Amino acid sequence: MRTKNFDGLDVFVAERGSALLATAVFLTGSRVAGEDLLQAALERLMRKWHRVRGDPEGYLRRMLYHLAVDRWRVRRRQPEVLMDVDPGSHPDGTEDLHLREVLLQALAALPPRQRVVLVLRYWEELSEAEIAAALGCSAGTVKSSASRGLARLRELTAGVWALDELLTETEQSR
């Protein structure tokens, strides 16, 4: 029986696992689903580890993005419903948690490409060219997806003033 060589994989996962999990959580909308997504991507990475040359993180991130889009397409017919958040029910200083939940719900309502582009652009802080390369599309497609996605996020979160200010500040800082 032949054993597989996974040299360096454990170090890579130990060093970058938290950042990869955070991305997976944003892509899926929950920690549990993010863990499942990352695990599926790591399983695929392990099967191909002997062929990975150069940047294993970039390779794994592309797998995360593509797996997330695949899952969204499957779920399109049966959308996942995230918890219902009532802005008036948080008088105890949990405004940041509320804002996060509203953002996750709004991201979950976006089409797959817009969601991936916004996560890559504003969470991963990738350039438009890097996003285009990762997704295999043009920079123009990335720009239009980001523009439409931000506009839709604003529509979905119209009642949450802090999110709009946050998005505006982020856009202006770029």
C-alpha positions, -999 to +999 in steps of 0.1 A: +000+000+000+013+034-010+013+062+015+006+098+005+031+125+012+015+155+029+047+174+038+039+210+048+001+206+048-002+205+086+020+236+089+000+254+062-034+246+079-020+256+114-008+289+101-036+299+078-066+279+091-082+307+111-081+332+082-095+305+058-123+297+082-132+333+085-135+335+047-156+303+046-179+317+073-185+349+053-191+328+022-217+306+039-233+328+064-227+306+095-198+291+114-210+255+110-216+258+073-182+276+070-165+247+088-182+223+064-171+243+034-135+245+046-134+208+054-147+199+019-120+222+003-093+207+025-104+172+015-100+182-021-067+198-014-054+167+002-063+146-028-043+170-050-016+179-025+011+161-045+004+183-075+002+217-057+032+239-066+037+274-054+008+290-035-013+264-017-034+291-001-045+306-035-053+271-047-074+264-016-092+297-017-102+292-053-116+258-042-135+275-014-150+301-038-160+275-064-175+251-038-195+280-022-209+290-056-217+253-063-236+251-030-255+283-037-266+270-070-279+238-055-297+257-027-312+283-050-344+262-052-344+257-014-329+289+001-314+288+036-332+311+060-309+327+085-321+338+119-346+367+120-330+398+135-352+426+150-332+459+153-353+469+184-345+438+203-308+447+211-308+474+238-279+457+256-251+470+234-250+442+208-253+466+179-221+451+163-235+416+165-268+428+150-250+446+122-230+415+114-262+393+113-279+419+090-248+419+067-247+380+066-284+379+058-280+405+031-250+387+016-270+354+016-297+371-005-272+381-032-266+361-064-235+338-060-212+358-082-220+391-065-215+375-031-182+360-039-169+392-055-179+413-025-163+388+000-131+388-021-130+425-025-140+438+009-131+409+032-101+393+014-091+428+001-081+414-033-078+437-063-102+435-092-075+417-113-068+391-086-106+384-082-109+381-120-080+356-121-094+336-092-129+334-107-119+331-143-137+361-156-129+396-168-121+426-146-152+443-161-174+415-148-158+419-114-165+457-114-201+453-125-207+425-100-193+445-072-213+476-082-245+457-084-238+437-053-232+469-032-263+485-046-284+455-037-268+454-002-278+490+003-314+481-007-315+451+016-301+470+046-318+503+041-330+504+077-295+499+091-277+532+088-244+520+102-239+494+074-243+521+046-218+543+064-194+514+067-197+505+030-193+541+019-161+545+041-147+513+027-153+524-009-138+558-003-107+543+013-100+523-019 
